[in-house]
Amino acid sequence: MTTRLSARAAIASVADPGSFAELAAPERESRPDGPLGWDGYDDSRARAAARTGERESVVTGTARVGGRETALISFEFGFLGGSLGERTGDRLEAAYAHARAHRLPLLSLIATGGSRMQEGMPALTQLQRVARQSALTRAAGLPQIAVLRDPTTGGGWATLGAGADIVLALPGAQVGFAGSRVRPADADPAAYTAEGQYAAGHVDAVVPAGDLARTVGDWLRLLGSPHAGPADAPAALADVPPPATGWEAVRQARHPERPRALAYLDAYFDLRLPLSGDRAGGTDPGMLCGFGLRAGRAVAYAAQCGTATRPAGYRTAARVIRLADRLGVPVLTLIDTPGAANDAAAEHAGAGAAIADTFAALASATVPVTTLLIGEGGSGGALALAAPGNTWVTPDSYFSVIAPELAAAILKRPADQAAATADQLRLRPQDLVDLGVARGIVPAKPPTP
């Protein structure tokens, strides 16, 4: 299987030919049979070394990946199951430190069964060392990309894997905190796969082995591109005049053939890579998030797709906004929702907390955020993605404190009064500009010659 490559073969599968340079291993003087005096441990290490040609379960170094200099960590599963011991921790710590010292992104190619039993608790505490190094690298504003090979379990998944900014996985890889020999006997095996973790919002993309080098290279290219200054607002994709009435604005925004988020993103970006999932067990197909290149500049995006946004969608948007803020990348948000999902499942999933967290992520962002309202702007569920002072609108959009039908119902008006209520709400694009809610109405994109 391609997911069971050796550590060096995994490096070769993504690195530019001949570019890998191994870091010197900071080998400590070890005690016979490790800290526990585990009978036969030294012999096991010797057999693993003879079988793999490695002295430890990780290989570290630097290489060009897609032309970008990158710090690399690659696990050798053939060496005691890619397990983490004290010497492994030494190598990992040195790799993180090298990445920070040379301002390099960090790419981890993971294949591990967890912490090394033969070293007991000293092995387990290496996870604290890794977590510390990851936190320092995060604070330094350097991106961390993880590729989950087969298997990625235990502490390796819970630190280098799940703790990375961008998590990619190879198809069919076993991924989970619990390894195959320790999980419940009746557990659904699909939950412990790359595909299962992707569906649950813990993996950003499952990438075929043949596409891995290109995908990682694209991520490094994107995150290494210039990103100073705010994103420009996209042009409107529908060449229509501003609506004459509030109800006309509502009807235009709800028209089934109106351009949606996907069309706007495709027209705006030259290269776009998605991020998926809220890292809390959920995904929302109605919220598209990721990073893209616009005229050679990196821009992060969070875009609603016209559906009621679910808690997982808000949490994913907040995750991307915070990641962009830490990496210094400007943000573009596209608003298009009748409102936040308000069914019982959404309430159980923490709709209020998720919306509040999105408001907080935008409010605390130090990078510029640009917002374009491209369709419906339904109450606080839409406002959570709006940049204060830098929100623009298309001519086929509306923004309202509440949908006019619901406003009429609350005011105990007949249903046929919804249109008149829409006028009173002053929700048209030009009204939003007059009220100071929006900076302006974006013009339509010129036709392609």
PyMOL commands that set and color helices and strands:
alter all, ss='L'
color gray80, all
select helices_A, chain A and resi 2-4+7-14+41-52+80-82+86-101+117-124+126-139+154-161+189-192+194-199+209-223+246-253+261-268+311-327+344-348+351-364+379-383+404-410+415-425+429-434
alter helices_A, ss='H'
color red, helices_A
select strands_A, chain A and resi 21-22+58-65+68-75+106-112+144-153+166-169+175-176+205-206+271-275+287-294+297-304+331-337+369-378+391-393+398-400+440-441
alter strands_A, ss='S'
color yellow, strands_A
deselect
rebuild
show_as cartoon
